[in-house]
């Protein structure tokens, strides 16, 4: 949020609204609900641990 306050960021995408306790002049705008997908290069797949992304 400090980067946003210093105008080093123009946009923050988050999964919840910004807390009212933070004293940064910003606006919350819901973008809607959608599923999320993650992709990686096939060469990186052996380095991943656990069942992700096969869930």
C-alpha positions in Angstrom: 0.0 0.0 0.0 3.0 2.3 0.5 3.8 2.0 -3.2 0.3 3.0 -4.0 0.4 6.0 -1.7 3.6 7.1 -3.3 2.1 6.9 -6.8 4.5 4.1 -7.8 1.5 1.8 -8.5 -1.7 2.7 -10.3 -3.6 -0.5 -9.6 -3.8 -3.3 -7.0 -5.8 -6.4 -7.7 -6.8 -8.2 -4.6 -9.3 -10.8 -3.4 -10.8 -8.5 -0.7 -11.5 -4.8 -0.3 -8.8 -2.5 1.2 -9.1 -2.1 5.0 -10.7 1.1 6.2 -7.9 1.3 8.8 -5.3 2.1 6.1 -5.0 5.8 5.5 -4.3 5.6 1.7 -6.6 7.5 -0.7 -7.8 4.6 -2.8 -11.1 3.2 -4.2 -12.4 -0.4 -4.1 -14.1 -1.6 -7.3 -15.4 -5.2 -7.5 -14.4 -6.7 -10.8 -16.8 -9.7 -10.6 -16.2 -13.3 -9.8 -14.5 -15.8 -12.1 -12.4 -18.9 -11.9 -8.6 -18.6 -11.9 -6.1 -20.6 -13.9 -2.4 -21.0 -13.4 0.0 -22.1 -16.2 3.7 -22.8 -16.4 6.2 -23.9 -19.0 6.3 -27.7 -19.2 10.0 -27.6 -18.1 9.0 -26.1 -14.8 6.3 -28.8 -13.9 8.8 -31.3 -12.4 9.9 -28.6 -9.9 6.4 -28.1 -8.5 5.6 -29.8 -5.3 2.3 -31.4 -4.2 -0.8 -31.9 -6.3 -0.9 -28.4 -7.6 -1.9 -27.6 -10.3 -3.7 -30.9 -10.8 -6.4 -30.1 -8.2 
